[in-house]
Amino acid sequence: MSFRPLVLICPLALLAVACDDDDAPPDSADAVAMQGPEADGGVPDPPCVPTLDPWDTFIRPRIEVWCGECHGEPPQFGAPYGLLDYDALVDGAIGERRVDQLVRALRAGTMPPPAQPQPPGADRAALLEWATCGANAGAPDDEPVPGGFDVDRPLLDAPDVPPVDTDFFELRADAFAVAPGERDRYECFTFAAPVDEPRLIRRVETIVDDTRVLHHTVLIPGGEGREAGESGPCQNDNALDLIYAWAPGQGPLHFPEGGIRVEPGERLTLQIHYNNAAGHADVADSSGVRIHHGPVTPDAPIYDMLAFGPLGFSVPARSVGQVTGYCVLPQDTTVFASFPHMHEAGVAFEQTIERADGAIEPFIDLQGWSFDSQYLYSTPIELRAGDLVTTTCTYRNLGDGTLRSGTATSDEMCFNFAYVTPPLAGRYCNRSEVHEPAPYTPGQCAPVEAVDFEPPRISGAFVQGEPPPMSGGRWPAGERLELSELTLVLTDFDLGFAVVDPDASQVSGMGQVWVEADRLVLDAMLEFYLTDGLLAFDDVVSLSVGGVVGEVDEVAGVAQFTGECGDLAGSTVDLEYAGDADGGLSVVVRSDRGLDLAIVLRFTPATD
């Protein structure tokens, strides 16, 4: 039996701009960004056709200056259409025209992308007054733009020339074709670093080829099973220790001294996000990155990525909520730059540092988050052992369902990917400030009487290898059982971002099952504290499923289970089980997303 919630245990492929998302909505990034306050109870679309009179002399030149880099002729950087043709701008039904999209974007402050140069208040007001036929003149010069972008750190700056005494190599797509109308294509190209000895990456620049479809690029260590020279759809490519991320408006990554170490033949993956919503038929893109590298010397600082942020969170439907994670620094390190990251429901991102004397200092504060404007910021900060870094993300969940953390764009994340030197042993840091056991709360599939019981809290064990085969036997029926044993089985303690120390790590849980001859409800809450001995993160995972038990093979130890509630609703899976003479039931729960782990849960008859 596999449960999707277990993905929360492992933050693989965490960067939304760097992860495959089969569940992404069909709208292009620009179309999503241009959805404005109308859907949120704002000003309705103007029922008018803007006049042609000032178009050539006053309106078009301003749209060209502030929007033309992407929405020109032809459209660039994945924009679905241009905005410089009057007839095309006003064509269509009211509310669906390009001019209506323009009004929404200007009102919401989502276009131009917030970190790019913004039109002054007079230009913004003039465009809105024209586009709405005078119904809305926009914000005056002295008022902030609604939904605007406000960050207290500058974009990471880089000189125009690479460091002296460096060589370079290029990693590029090879005339990659993107079909007309294809949106949100994430393609990963894997290479072997063409160096003969260890080197330091001093500077990374994006090579822009076909600007019509290029949306962003990410450079990631590793290859996720691809050989050098191969490419394919991005799936589990791990961006926790990304080297570089670029979107229009972002400059090069440039280390004044030192850099990121790269080994001869090391796998490097270039992920490119393409968007051909405009329908170009002749796309053959060779965009990529140019990597400048220098020698490894004893006095050169070595940089690596450290990810701060919480896992395993949720935001209720139709609400605004905050999630918070904590990292206690295990050693001194210096932050060079930061890459804050959330998805489309993000509203604000804030990090603070609490020093040993209790003083609170700012790390980075970003209000008015825009999913399409993710950039590297200069954050020169000295962190000391024992400092508490608090990461808080605010989300606006407008949907009817619970918003949860996860890898898909429709899920959410809350991370700051920071470049630090010297590197830490692990690449991820999150731990509750006060690690107190969470109370048991029955899940969505538990029966009403579940609230009347408080199952005992069970401490579990970590095992490396494979879970033991289930022996089958008697299938219990007509009983309520409580969790009595818990084992987390990892195929490998090396998770990629950390090596789990099983002696220092902890797992515990509370749970119960209701078993009948032809039905099963499993409801459990599991808590994980994983550490590599230096860094740590904790997480709470809820497992709640219910459904019908079909054929039971008592010899093979497999029961057919068809889910009616929870993540397995509508699915039929083989449940590995073992029953015993005392009425106990053991089951194996396997992760089905990104991490080779299994959890063995044993339930025994309740004593009530």
TIDREN-14705 format. One record per residue (C-alpha): x, y, z. Coordinates in steps of 0.1 Angstrom, whole numbers. Layout:
N
<xx = X	yy = Y	zz = Z>
...
# end
This chain:
608
<xx = 0	yy = 0	zz = 0>
<xx = 14	yy = 34	zz = -10>
<xx = 4	yy = 67	zz = 5>
<xx = 12	yy = 101	zz = -11>
<xx = 15	yy = 120	zz = 22>
<xx = 49	yy = 103	zz = 28>
<xx = 64	yy = 126	zz = 2>
<xx = 65	yy = 151	zz = 31>
<xx = 92	yy = 131	zz = 47>
<xx = 116	yy = 139	zz = 19>
<xx = 120	yy = 173	zz = 3>
<xx = 130	yy = 160	zz = -32>
<xx = 126	yy = 182	zz = -63>
<xx = 115	yy = 210	zz = -41>
<xx = 120	yy = 239	zz = -64>
<xx = 88	yy = 246	zz = -84>
<xx = 107	yy = 264	zz = -110>
<xx = 129	yy = 233	zz = -111>
<xx = 105	yy = 204	zz = -109>
<xx = 82	yy = 184	zz = -132>
<xx = 46	yy = 191	zz = -125>
<xx = 22	yy = 169	zz = -144>
<xx = -7	yy = 185	zz = -124>
<xx = 1	yy = 220	zz = -133>
<xx = -28	yy = 240	zz = -147>
<xx = -29	yy = 244	zz = -185>
<xx = -26	yy = 282	zz = -183>
<xx = 7	yy = 297	zz = -191>
<xx = 27	yy = 315	zz = -164>
<xx = 18	yy = 349	zz = -179>
<xx = -19	yy = 341	zz = -181>
<xx = -19	yy = 329	zz = -145>
<xx = 0	yy = 360	zz = -134>
<xx = -24	yy = 383	zz = -152>
<xx = -55	yy = 369	zz = -134>
<xx = -65	yy = 399	zz = -113>
<xx = -87	yy = 410	zz = -84>
<xx = -119	yy = 404	zz = -103>
<xx = -119	yy = 367	zz = -92>
<xx = -113	yy = 380	zz = -57>
<xx = -142	yy = 404	zz = -55>
<xx = -124	yy = 433	zz = -71>
<xx = -133	yy = 458	zz = -98>
<xx = -152	yy = 443	zz = -128>
<xx = -139	yy = 444	zz = -163>
<xx = -148	yy = 477	zz = -181>
<xx = -176	yy = 473	zz = -207>
<xx = -159	yy = 495	zz = -233>
<xx = -136	yy = 496	zz = -263>
<xx = -106	yy = 519	zz = -256>
<xx = -102	yy = 547	zz = -281>
<xx = -77	yy = 544	zz = -310>
<xx = -69	yy = 581	zz = -310>
<xx = -39	yy = 582	zz = -285>
<xx = -27	yy = 547	zz = -294>
<xx = 2	yy = 554	zz = -317>
<xx = 14	yy = 586	zz = -301>
<xx = 9	yy = 579	zz = -264>
<xx = -3	yy = 544	zz = -254>
<xx = 17	yy = 520	zz = -276>
<xx = 51	yy = 536	zz = -268>
<xx = 44	yy = 531	zz = -230>
<xx = 33	yy = 495	zz = -234>
<xx = 64	yy = 489	zz = -255>
<xx = 87	yy = 503	zz = -228>
<xx = 72	yy = 486	zz = -198>
<xx = 58	yy = 454	zz = -213>
<xx = 75	yy = 450	zz = -247>
<xx = 105	yy = 429	zz = -235>
<xx = 82	yy = 399	zz = -232>
<xx = 49	yy = 410	zz = -248>
<xx = 65	yy = 424	zz = -280>
<xx = 64	yy = 413	zz = -316>
<xx = 72	yy = 384	zz = -315>
<xx = 64	yy = 376	zz = -279>
<xx = 95	yy = 367	zz = -258>
<xx = 103	yy = 346	zz = -227>
<xx = 72	yy = 324	zz = -230>
<xx = 47	yy = 352	zz = -232>
<xx = 15	yy = 338	zz = -249>
<xx = 9	yy = 369	zz = -270>
<xx = 20	yy = 404	zz = -279>
<xx = 4	yy = 436	zz = -266>
<xx = 15	yy = 460	zz = -293>
<xx = -12	yy = 455	zz = -319>
<xx = -43	yy = 476	zz = -311>
<xx = -68	yy = 454	zz = -331>
<xx = -56	yy = 422	zz = -314>
<xx = -56	yy = 440	zz = -280>
<xx = -93	yy = 449	zz = -281>
<xx = -106	yy = 419	zz = -301>
<xx = -129	yy = 394	zz = -284>
<xx = -156	yy = 392	zz = -257>
<xx = -155	yy = 417	zz = -228>
<xx = -135	yy = 401	zz = -200>
<xx = -115	yy = 378	zz = -222>
<xx = -96	yy = 404	zz = -243>
<xx = -60	yy = 411	zz = -240>
<xx = -68	yy = 446	zz = -229>
<xx = -88	yy = 431	zz = -200>
<xx = -57	yy = 410	zz = -190>
<xx = -36	yy = 441	zz = -192>
<xx = -59	yy = 460	zz = -168>
<xx = -59	yy = 431	zz = -144>
<xx = -22	yy = 429	zz = -144>
<xx = -17	yy = 466	zz = -139>
<xx = -42	yy = 467	zz = -111>
<xx = -28	yy = 437	zz = -93>
<xx = 8	yy = 448	zz = -97>
<xx = 18	yy = 415	zz = -112>
<xx = 30	yy = 428	zz = -146>
<xx = 56	yy = 439	zz = -154>
<xx = 73	yy = 412	zz = -132>
<xx = 78	yy = 430	zz = -99>
<xx = 116	yy = 428	zz = -97>
<xx = 119	yy = 444	zz = -132>
<xx = 117	yy = 481	zz = -138>
<xx = 82	yy = 494	zz = -130>
<xx = 63	yy = 521	zz = -147>
<xx = 60	yy = 553	zz = -127>
<xx = 26	yy = 561	zz = -112>
<xx = 18	yy = 586	zz = -140>
<xx = 23	yy = 560	zz = -167>
<xx = 5	yy = 533	zz = -149>
<xx = -25	yy = 556	zz = -142>
<xx = -25	yy = 568	zz = -179>
<xx = -26	yy = 532	zz = -192>
<xx = -54	yy = 522	zz = -168>
<xx = -74	yy = 553	zz = -176>
<xx = -71	yy = 546	zz = -214>
<xx = -77	yy = 508	zz = -211>
<xx = -108	yy = 513	zz = -188>
<xx = -122	yy = 543	zz = -208>
<xx = -117	yy = 564	zz = -177>
<xx = -134	yy = 541	zz = -152>
<xx = -102	yy = 535	zz = -132>
<xx = -71	yy = 557	zz = -133>
<xx = -50	yy = 535	zz = -110>
<xx = -28	yy = 544	zz = -81>
<xx = -14	yy = 579	zz = -77>
<xx = 23	yy = 584	zz = -76>
<xx = 25	yy = 584	zz = -39>
<xx = 4	yy = 552	zz = -33>
<xx = 18	yy = 517	zz = -35>
<xx = 5	yy = 495	zz = -63>
<xx = -20	yy = 469	zz = -49>
<xx = -3	yy = 435	zz = -48>
<xx = 30	yy = 452	zz = -54>
<xx = 64	yy = 437	zz = -48>
<xx = 84	yy = 450	zz = -18>
<xx = 116	yy = 433	zz = -6>
<xx = 142	yy = 447	zz = 18>
<xx = 172	yy = 432	zz = 1>
<xx = 187	yy = 442	zz = -33>
<xx = 190	yy = 418	zz = -62>
<xx = 223	yy = 400	zz = -63>
<xx = 246	yy = 422	zz = -85>
<xx = 273	yy = 409	zz = -107>
<xx = 300	yy = 427	zz = -127>
<xx = 299	yy = 428	zz = -164>
<xx = 330	yy = 407	zz = -169>
<xx = 339	yy = 373	zz = -154>
<xx = 367	yy = 369	zz = -128>
<xx = 402	yy = 370	zz = -141>
<xx = 422	yy = 338	zz = -146>
<xx = 392	yy = 317	zz = -152>
<xx = 382	yy = 293	zz = -180>
<xx = 347	yy = 285	zz = -191>
<xx = 326	yy = 258	zz = -206>
<xx = 290	yy = 258	zz = -218>
<xx = 261	yy = 235	zz = -212>
<xx = 234	yy = 239	zz = -238>
<xx = 202	yy = 224	zz = -252>
<xx = 208	yy = 210	zz = -286>
<xx = 183	yy = 227	zz = -309>
<xx = 155	yy = 214	zz = -287>
<xx = 120	yy = 214	zz = -303>
<xx = 90	yy = 227	zz = -284>
<xx = 57	yy = 220	zz = -302>
<xx = 33	yy = 248	zz = -310>
<xx = 9	yy = 254	zz = -281>
<xx = 30	yy = 234	zz = -256>
<xx = 29	yy = 251	zz = -222>
<xx = 50	yy = 245	zz = -191>
<xx = 75	yy = 220	zz = -206>
<xx = 102	yy = 212	zz = -181>
<xx = 131	yy = 195	zz = -199>
<xx = 163	yy = 183	zz = -181>
<xx = 196	yy = 180	zz = -200>
<xx = 224	yy = 161	zz = -182>
<xx = 261	yy = 167	zz = -188>
<xx = 295	yy = 156	zz = -173>
<xx = 316	yy = 185	zz = -161>
<xx = 344	yy = 189	zz = -187>
<xx = 372	yy = 195	zz = -162>
<xx = 403	yy = 175	zz = -156>
<xx = 407	yy = 184	zz = -119>
<xx = 386	yy = 198	zz = -91>
<xx = 376	yy = 234	zz = -99>
<xx = 356	yy = 262	zz = -83>
<xx = 326	yy = 276	zz = -102>
<xx = 332	yy = 313	zz = -100>
<xx = 304	yy = 326	zz = -122>
<xx = 273	yy = 312	zz = -140>
<xx = 256	yy = 331	zz = -169>
<xx = 225	yy = 321	zz = -188>
<xx = 228	yy = 319	zz = -226>
<xx = 196	yy = 330	zz = -241>
<xx = 188	yy = 315	zz = -275>
<xx = 151	yy = 314	zz = -285>
<xx = 136	yy = 341	zz = -263>
<xx = 101	yy = 334	zz = -277>
<xx = 98	yy = 302	zz = -256>
<xx = 125	yy = 304	zz = -229>
<xx = 109	yy = 310	zz = -195>
<xx = 136	yy = 301	zz = -170>
<xx = 167	yy = 279	zz = -164>
<xx = 180	yy = 261	zz = -134>
<xx = 214	yy = 243	zz = -130>
<xx = 213	yy = 213	zz = -106>
<xx = 240	yy = 189	zz = -94>
<xx = 233	yy = 153	zz = -104>
<xx = 216	yy = 135	zz = -132>
<xx = 187	yy = 115	zz = -117>
<xx = 194	yy = 84	zz = -137>
<xx = 203	yy = 101	zz = -170>
<xx = 237	yy = 96	zz = -186>
<xx = 258	yy = 125	zz = -197>
<xx = 244	yy = 137	zz = -231>
<xx = 209	yy = 125	zz = -224>
<xx = 178	yy = 146	zz = -218>
<xx = 142	yy = 140	zz = -207>
<xx = 113	yy = 153	zz = -187>
<xx = 123	yy = 166	zz = -153>
<xx = 108	yy = 144	zz = -126>
<xx = 128	yy = 138	zz = -93>
<xx = 157	yy = 162	zz = -101>
<xx = 167	yy = 174	zz = -66>
<xx = 169	yy = 212	zz = -64>
<xx = 178	yy = 214	zz = -27>
<xx = 214	yy = 221	zz = -36>
<xx = 208	yy = 239	zz = -69>
<xx = 238	yy = 258	zz = -83>
<xx = 219	yy = 286	zz = -102>
<xx = 184	yy = 297	zz = -112>
<xx = 176	yy = 323	zz = -138>
<xx = 145	yy = 341	zz = -150>
<xx = 142	yy = 373	zz = -172>
<xx = 156	yy = 401	zz = -151>
<xx = 181	yy = 380	zz = -131>
<xx = 218	yy = 386	zz = -137>
<xx = 247	yy = 361	zz = -134>
<xx = 257	yy = 344	zz = -102>
<xx = 292	yy = 357	zz = -95>
<xx = 314	yy = 350	zz = -65>
<xx = 339	yy = 377	zz = -58>
<xx = 362	yy = 351	zz = -45>
<xx = 360	yy = 313	zz = -41>
<xx = 330	yy = 294	zz = -55>
<xx = 311	yy = 261	zz = -57>
<xx = 334	yy = 230	zz = -61>
<xx = 329	yy = 208	zz = -91>
<xx = 347	yy = 175	zz = -97>
<xx = 359	yy = 160	zz = -130>
<xx = 330	yy = 143	zz = -147>
<xx = 305	yy = 153	zz = -121>
<xx = 269	yy = 152	zz = -134>
<xx = 253	yy = 186	zz = -139>
<xx = 217	yy = 190	zz = -151>
<xx = 204	yy = 220	zz = -169>
<xx = 167	yy = 223	zz = -165>
<xx = 149	yy = 246	zz = -189>
<xx = 112	yy = 257	zz = -186>
<xx = 97	yy = 263	zz = -220>
<xx = 64	yy = 279	zz = -228>
<xx = 52	yy = 280	zz = -264>
<xx = 17	yy = 292	zz = -257>
<xx = 21	yy = 317	zz = -286>
<xx = 22	yy = 287	zz = -310>
<xx = 56	yy = 292	zz = -328>
<xx = 61	yy = 263	zz = -353>
<xx = 99	yy = 266	zz = -358>
<xx = 113	yy = 263	zz = -322>
<xx = 148	yy = 248	zz = -320>
<xx = 162	yy = 262	zz = -288>
<xx = 199	yy = 260	zz = -278>
<xx = 198	yy = 281	zz = -246>
<xx = 220	yy = 271	zz = -217>
<xx = 246	yy = 283	zz = -192>
<xx = 282	yy = 294	zz = -194>
<xx = 302	yy = 284	zz = -164>
<xx = 334	yy = 302	zz = -155>
<xx = 357	yy = 282	zz = -133>
<xx = 390	yy = 287	zz = -115>
<xx = 415	yy = 266	zz = -94>
<xx = 408	yy = 253	zz = -59>
<xx = 433	yy = 271	zz = -36>
<xx = 438	yy = 267	zz = 2>
<xx = 425	yy = 302	zz = 9>
<xx = 395	yy = 302	zz = -15>
<xx = 361	yy = 300	zz = 3>
<xx = 340	yy = 271	zz = -7>
<xx = 302	yy = 277	zz = -11>
<xx = 273	yy = 254	zz = -10>
<xx = 235	yy = 255	zz = -7>
<xx = 216	yy = 254	zz = 26>
<xx = 178	yy = 253	zz = 25>
<xx = 158	yy = 268	zz = 53>
<xx = 121	yy = 262	zz = 57>
<xx = 92	yy = 241	zz = 70>
<xx = 78	yy = 208	zz = 57>
<xx = 45	yy = 190	zz = 62>
<xx = 22	yy = 221	zz = 65>
<xx = -13	yy = 228	zz = 53>
<xx = -36	yy = 259	zz = 49>
<xx = -74	yy = 254	zz = 52>
<xx = -97	yy = 262	zz = 23>
<xx = -107	yy = 298	zz = 17>
<xx = -83	yy = 312	zz = 42>
<xx = -51	yy = 331	zz = 47>
<xx = -26	yy = 312	zz = 68>
<xx = 10	yy = 313	zz = 79>
<xx = 35	yy = 284	zz = 83>
<xx = 68	yy = 286	zz = 102>
<xx = 100	yy = 266	zz = 103>
<xx = 130	yy = 270	zz = 126>
<xx = 167	yy = 262	zz = 121>
<xx = 192	yy = 263	zz = 149>
<xx = 227	yy = 268	zz = 133>
<xx = 251	yy = 240	zz = 143>
<xx = 282	yy = 260	zz = 133>
<xx = 293	yy = 294	zz = 122>
<xx = 288	yy = 302	zz = 85>
<xx = 284	yy = 332	zz = 62>
<xx = 254	yy = 338	zz = 39>
<xx = 263	yy = 352	zz = 5>
<xx = 229	yy = 352	zz = -13>
<xx = 194	yy = 340	zz = -9>
<xx = 167	yy = 325	zz = -33>
<xx = 133	yy = 327	zz = -15>
<xx = 108	yy = 302	zz = -30>
<xx = 70	yy = 297	zz = -28>
<xx = 44	yy = 287	zz = -53>
<xx = 13	yy = 305	zz = -66>
<xx = -6	yy = 309	zz = -34>
<xx = 23	yy = 327	zz = -17>
<xx = 17	yy = 362	zz = -4>
<xx = 47	yy = 370	zz = 18>
<xx = 81	yy = 355	zz = 28>
<xx = 99	yy = 366	zz = 60>
<xx = 131	yy = 354	zz = 78>
<xx = 146	yy = 366	zz = 110>
<xx = 176	yy = 357	zz = 131>
<xx = 175	yy = 354	zz = 169>
<xx = 210	yy = 358	zz = 183>
<xx = 223	yy = 342	zz = 215>
<xx = 216	yy = 374	zz = 235>
<xx = 180	yy = 374	zz = 223>
<xx = 184	yy = 402	zz = 197>
<xx = 162	yy = 398	zz = 166>
<xx = 178	yy = 408	zz = 133>
<xx = 163	yy = 407	zz = 98>
<xx = 173	yy = 381	zz = 73>
<xx = 151	yy = 389	zz = 43>
<xx = 115	yy = 402	zz = 41>
<xx = 95	yy = 400	zz = 9>
<xx = 59	yy = 412	zz = 6>
<xx = 37	yy = 409	zz = -24>
<xx = 51	yy = 376	zz = -36>
<xx = 50	yy = 368	zz = -73>
<xx = 55	yy = 332	zz = -85>
<xx = 68	yy = 346	zz = -119>
<xx = 94	yy = 368	zz = -103>
<xx = 118	yy = 347	zz = -83>
<xx = 153	yy = 361	zz = -80>
<xx = 186	yy = 359	zz = -62>
<xx = 191	yy = 385	zz = -35>
<xx = 222	yy = 398	zz = -18>
<xx = 221	yy = 388	zz = 19>
<xx = 256	yy = 392	zz = 34>
<xx = 250	yy = 378	zz = 69>
<xx = 272	yy = 363	zz = 95>
<xx = 255	yy = 333	zz = 112>
<xx = 269	yy = 319	zz = 144>
<xx = 264	yy = 285	zz = 160>
<xx = 233	yy = 286	zz = 181>
<xx = 215	yy = 313	zz = 161>
<xx = 178	yy = 306	zz = 155>
<xx = 167	yy = 313	zz = 119>
<xx = 129	yy = 315	zz = 117>
<xx = 112	yy = 312	zz = 82>
<xx = 76	yy = 323	zz = 78>
<xx = 55	yy = 321	zz = 47>
<xx = 20	yy = 335	zz = 42>
<xx = -5	yy = 320	zz = 18>
<xx = -39	yy = 330	zz = 4>
<xx = -58	yy = 297	zz = -3>
<xx = -87	yy = 307	zz = -25>
<xx = -96	yy = 271	zz = -33>
<xx = -122	yy = 248	zz = -18>
<xx = -97	yy = 222	zz = -7>
<xx = -68	yy = 222	zz = 18>
<xx = -35	yy = 236	zz = 5>
<xx = -7	yy = 213	zz = 14>
<xx = 31	yy = 213	zz = 10>
<xx = 44	yy = 193	zz = -19>
<xx = 63	yy = 193	zz = -52>
<xx = 35	yy = 202	zz = -76>
<xx = 28	yy = 238	zz = -85>
<xx = -7	yy = 233	zz = -71>
<xx = 9	yy = 224	zz = -38>
<xx = 31	yy = 249	zz = -18>
<xx = 66	yy = 253	zz = -5>
<xx = 84	yy = 276	zz = 19>
<xx = 122	yy = 277	zz = 14>
<xx = 151	yy = 300	zz = 13>
<xx = 179	yy = 284	zz = -7>
<xx = 209	yy = 302	zz = 6>
<xx = 246	yy = 302	zz = -6>
<xx = 268	yy = 298	zz = 25>
<xx = 304	yy = 294	zz = 33>
<xx = 319	yy = 273	zz = 48>
<xx = 293	yy = 246	zz = 38>
<xx = 275	yy = 226	zz = 64>
<xx = 274	yy = 188	zz = 64>
<xx = 238	yy = 187	zz = 54>
<xx = 218	yy = 209	zz = 30>
<xx = 185	yy = 212	zz = 48>
<xx = 177	yy = 227	zz = 82>
<xx = 143	yy = 228	zz = 100>
<xx = 133	yy = 219	zz = 135>
<xx = 104	yy = 230	zz = 156>
<xx = 116	yy = 256	zz = 181>
<xx = 101	yy = 236	zz = 209>
<xx = 97	yy = 200	zz = 199>
<xx = 66	yy = 189	zz = 218>
<xx = 46	yy = 158	zz = 207>
<xx = 15	yy = 168	zz = 187>
<xx = -18	yy = 156	zz = 201>
<xx = -36	yy = 129	zz = 182>
<xx = -64	yy = 143	zz = 159>
<xx = -85	yy = 118	zz = 140>
<xx = -81	yy = 121	zz = 102>
<xx = -108	yy = 125	zz = 76>
<xx = -115	yy = 88	zz = 73>
<xx = -118	yy = 79	zz = 110>
<xx = -152	yy = 71	zz = 123>
<xx = -171	yy = 95	zz = 145>
<xx = -162	yy = 75	zz = 177>
<xx = -125	yy = 80	zz = 170>
<xx = -125	yy = 111	zz = 191>
<xx = -134	yy = 90	zz = 222>
<xx = -101	yy = 72	zz = 221>
<xx = -65	yy = 84	zz = 228>
<xx = -42	yy = 57	zz = 213>
<xx = -8	yy = 52	zz = 231>
<xx = 22	yy = 70	zz = 217>
<xx = 47	yy = 45	zz = 203>
<xx = 84	yy = 51	zz = 198>
<xx = 97	yy = 35	zz = 167>
<xx = 130	yy = 24	zz = 152>
<xx = 150	yy = 31	zz = 120>
<xx = 162	yy = 2	zz = 99>
<xx = 182	yy = 2	zz = 66>
<xx = 174	yy = -22	zz = 39>
<xx = 140	yy = -37	zz = 30>
<xx = 109	yy = -44	zz = 51>
<xx = 104	yy = -80	zz = 62>
<xx = 80	yy = -100	zz = 41>
<xx = 45	yy = -102	zz = 55>
<xx = 34	yy = -137	zz = 65>
<xx = -3	yy = -133	zz = 59>
<xx = -24	yy = -156	zz = 81>
<xx = -56	yy = -147	zz = 99>
<xx = -73	yy = -115	zz = 89>
<xx = -89	yy = -99	zz = 120>
<xx = -125	yy = -88	zz = 119>
<xx = -149	yy = -68	zz = 139>
<xx = -122	yy = -52	zz = 161>
<xx = -106	yy = -18	zz = 169>
<xx = -68	yy = -21	zz = 171>
<xx = -42	yy = 4	zz = 184>
<xx = -7	yy = 10	zz = 171>
<xx = 18	yy = -9	zz = 192>
<xx = 49	yy = -11	zz = 170>
<xx = 64	yy = 12	zz = 144>
<xx = 95	yy = 7	zz = 122>
<xx = 107	yy = 31	zz = 95>
<xx = 127	yy = 12	zz = 68>
<xx = 150	yy = 32	zz = 45>
<xx = 167	yy = 16	zz = 16>
<xx = 196	yy = 39	zz = 21>
<xx = 203	yy = 63	zz = 50>
<xx = 219	yy = 86	zz = 25>
<xx = 189	yy = 108	zz = 14>
<xx = 209	yy = 129	zz = -10>
<xx = 205	yy = 161	zz = 11>
<xx = 216	yy = 144	zz = 44>
<xx = 228	yy = 111	zz = 58>
<xx = 204	yy = 100	zz = 85>
<xx = 219	yy = 91	zz = 118>
<xx = 196	yy = 64	zz = 131>
<xx = 208	yy = 66	zz = 166>
<xx = 201	yy = 103	zz = 169>
<xx = 169	yy = 103	zz = 148>
<xx = 135	yy = 96	zz = 162>
<xx = 102	yy = 84	zz = 149>
<xx = 70	yy = 80	zz = 169>
<xx = 33	yy = 76	zz = 163>
<xx = -3	yy = 72	zz = 175>
<xx = -29	yy = 53	zz = 155>
<xx = -58	yy = 29	zz = 153>
<xx = -76	yy = 7	zz = 128>
<xx = -111	yy = -5	zz = 126>
<xx = -112	yy = -40	zz = 109>
<xx = -141	yy = -59	zz = 95>
<xx = -142	yy = -89	zz = 72>
<xx = -146	yy = -67	zz = 42>
<xx = -136	yy = -32	zz = 54>
<xx = -106	yy = -14	zz = 68>
<xx = -101	yy = 21	zz = 82>
<xx = -65	yy = 31	zz = 91>
<xx = -60	yy = 63	zz = 110>
<xx = -25	yy = 73	zz = 123>
<xx = -3	yy = 103	zz = 130>
<xx = 34	yy = 98	zz = 127>
<xx = 62	yy = 122	zz = 138>
<xx = 97	yy = 122	zz = 124>
<xx = 128	yy = 138	zz = 137>
<xx = 156	yy = 131	zz = 112>
<xx = 192	yy = 143	zz = 118>
<xx = 226	yy = 137	zz = 102>
<xx = 242	yy = 145	zz = 136>
<xx = 246	yy = 181	zz = 126>
<xx = 214	yy = 194	zz = 109>
<xx = 179	yy = 182	zz = 116>
<xx = 143	yy = 185	zz = 104>
<xx = 111	yy = 173	zz = 119>
<xx = 77	yy = 166	zz = 103>
<xx = 42	yy = 153	zz = 112>
<xx = 24	yy = 131	zz = 87>
<xx = -12	yy = 121	zz = 89>
<xx = -23	yy = 88	zz = 74>
<xx = -60	yy = 83	zz = 71>
<xx = -76	yy = 59	zz = 46>
<xx = -107	yy = 38	zz = 45>
<xx = -122	yy = 13	zz = 20>
<xx = -132	yy = -22	zz = 10>
<xx = -112	yy = -53	zz = 16>
<xx = -116	yy = -77	zz = -13>
<xx = -97	yy = -110	zz = -18>
<xx = -74	yy = -120	zz = 10>
<xx = -44	yy = -143	zz = 2>
<xx = -35	yy = -157	zz = 36>
<xx = -5	yy = -175	zz = 22>
<xx = 11	yy = -146	zz = 2>
<xx = 2	yy = -120	zz = 28>
<xx = -17	yy = -98	zz = 4>
<xx = -52	yy = -83	zz = 8>
<xx = -69	yy = -64	zz = -20>
<xx = -79	yy = -30	zz = -9>
<xx = -101	yy = -5	zz = -27>
<xx = -100	yy = 30	zz = -12>
<xx = -132	yy = 50	zz = -7>
<xx = -117	yy = 78	zz = 15>
<xx = -84	yy = 96	zz = 17>
<xx = -55	yy = 96	zz = -8>
<xx = -63	yy = 61	zz = -20>
<xx = -100	yy = 69	zz = -28>
<xx = -108	yy = 53	zz = -62>
<xx = -76	yy = 32	zz = -62>
<xx = -72	yy = -5	zz = -58>
<xx = -39	yy = -17	zz = -43>
<xx = -23	yy = -48	zz = -28>
<xx = -20	yy = -44	zz = 10>
<xx = 9	yy = -63	zz = 25>
<xx = -3	yy = -77	zz = 58>
<xx = 4	yy = -102	zz = 86>
<xx = -22	yy = -114	zz = 111>
<xx = -15	yy = -133	zz = 143>
<xx = -34	yy = -156	zz = 167>
<xx = -38	yy = -127	zz = 192>
<xx = -58	yy = -107	zz = 167>
<xx = -30	yy = -84	zz = 158>
<xx = -25	yy = -69	zz = 123>
<xx = 8	yy = -57	zz = 107>
<xx = 8	yy = -37	zz = 75>
<xx = 34	yy = -21	zz = 52>
<xx = 30	yy = 15	zz = 41>
<xx = 53	yy = 24	zz = 12>
<xx = 62	yy = 59	zz = -2>
<xx = 52	yy = 62	zz = -38>
<xx = 69	yy = 96	zz = -45>
<xx = 106	yy = 101	zz = -46>
<xx = 120	yy = 82	zz = -16>
<xx = 127	yy = 45	zz = -11>
<xx = 112	yy = 40	zz = 23>
<xx = 85	yy = 19	zz = 40>
<xx = 68	yy = 20	zz = 74>
<xx = 58	yy = -12	zz = 91>
<xx = 29	yy = -6	zz = 115>
<xx = 17	yy = -33	zz = 139>
<xx = -17	yy = -29	zz = 156>
<xx = -30	yy = -50	zz = 185>
<xx = -64	yy = -52	zz = 201>
<xx = -73	yy = -22	zz = 221>
<xx = -76	yy = -26	zz = 259>
<xx = -107	yy = -4	zz = 264>
# end
